[in-house]
Amino acid sequence: LLEIHQNTWTGGLVYGPQIETSTSHNTTLLEGTYEWGVQGRNSTSNTSTSFSTRTVTIDTTSPSPVVLNLPIDNANLTNIFNSYSWTQGANTGTTLTDVIYFYNDAAGTILNKSAQITAGILTHQDSLGIGTYYWAVQSTDAAGNIGNFSSLRKVVIQ
């Protein structure tokens, strides 16, 4: 017996109960989180097992671009060690992880360094050295959907 519920096992029933005679089943689900379960049944002895359940999240939507906060574009910074902050864009699916990129050119083609940021942390501190740099942030969700890059901002470290 197969059942699929919205969000949790006690959530709304979206499929089933359906008697299945094979070990696989294909169905189309909308984006969201579902808990699906199977129950073994013996029609000869009229017995059954408890449902065995698993959770699945369907997420095919890329996160919206990040909005950069600080430092502002064309900032002149006097410290070598600086903080960079941003706000994540809208996301309808899974947890986001961000990567901050530092470039040596205004086109964003000569990568100086990058750093993966732990989910939920929207700031990064880095020491780039004296020079002119351009920075951007990009989000990826846990389903592997990659959002567009943020705008590119210029900082001059003196």
N, C-alpha and C positions, 0 to 999 in steps of 0.2 A: 504494500500500500504506500503510495506517495502523496505527500502534502507539501505545499509551499505557502508560507505565511509572510506578510509584510512586516519588516523590522525584527520581530521576535516571534517565538512559537505561539505566544498568546495574541499576536497581531492578527489583522484581518486575513482571511483565507483567500489566496489569489489563484490557487490551483488545487484541484483534488477535493476530497480524497479520490484517488484513482488507483485501481488495481493494475499493477504492472507485472508482466510475465518475463521481462528481460532485465538485464542489469544496467541498462542505460535508458535515458529519456531525453528528448529534445523539446524545448519549449522556448518561446520568446518572452522575455521580461523587460520591463521598462527600467530606466536607471533607478537605483535605490538599493536598500539592504533587505535581504530576505533570509529567512531561516527555513530550510527545507529538511524534511525528515522522511525516513523509510521505516516501515514496520514489516517484519517477517510474519507470514501467516501460513499455517498448515491446515489445508482444507480437509484433510483426512481426520485429524484429531481435533479439529476446530479450536486450535490454540494459536496464540500470537505472542510476539515479543513486544517489549516497549519500543516506542519510536527512538531511533537513533537520529540525531539532528546535527546539522552543520549550518554555518552562516556563510553567505556569499554576498558581496557587494558588487553591483554592476555600475561602472563609472566610465563613461566614454567622453565626457566633457572636459576639455582643458581648462585649467584655472585662468581667471582673468589676469591681465598684467599687474605687476606690482607697482605701487606708487612710491616714489622715493621721497623721503622726508628731509633728512639732514646728512651731510652738509648741502646747502643750496647750490644751484648751478653757478659756476664761475667763482666758487668760494676761494678765498686766499687764506690758507691755514698756516699758522706759525709753528705748530707742533708736528713732529714727525709721526707721533702715535695719535690716531684720530678714530672717532666713532662714526659709523655710517648706519643710518636707520631708515626703515621703510614700513609701509603698510601693505599687507597682502591683498590681492584682488579678490573678488567674489569667487566662491568655490562651492559647488553643490555636491561634491562627492567626498572623497577620502582626504586624509591628512596631507598637508602640504609640507614639502621640504624646499628650501630656497638655496640658490647658489649665487654668491656675489662675485662679480667679475671686475677686475681692474685692467684697463687697457692703457697702452702708451700712445695711442693715436685716436683722433676724433671720430674716425670711421668705425672704431671698435673691432679692428682686425688684428692688431698686434697685442696679444694677451700677455700681460705682465704676471698676473697670478689670479687664482680663484680660490674660493673656500666654500665648502658645503656647510650650511647652517642647520643646526638641530631644529626639528619641527617645533614651532611655537615661539622661537626666539627671533625677534625682528630687528636685531642690531648686530653689528660686527665691529670689532676694534682691530685695527691693522696699522702696521708701520711700513710705509711705502718708500720712505726716503725723500729727499728734496727732488722736486720735479713737477711736471704737469701730467696729470692722470685723468682718466675717464672711467666712470664706474656705472654699473648696471646690475640689476638683480632679475633672476628668472625663477619661477616656481614650477615644481613638478609635483603631481599628486601621487599618492601611494599606488594608484592603478597604472602609473607610468605615463599619464597624459602630461605633456609639456606645454606650459603657457608661453605666451610671447614675452620677449624681453621688455623690461621697463624702458623708459627713456634713458638716454645716456647723459650723465652729468660730468661736468669738468670740475676738477679741483686742482689748485696750484699749492704745492707745499713748499714753503720758503725756509 
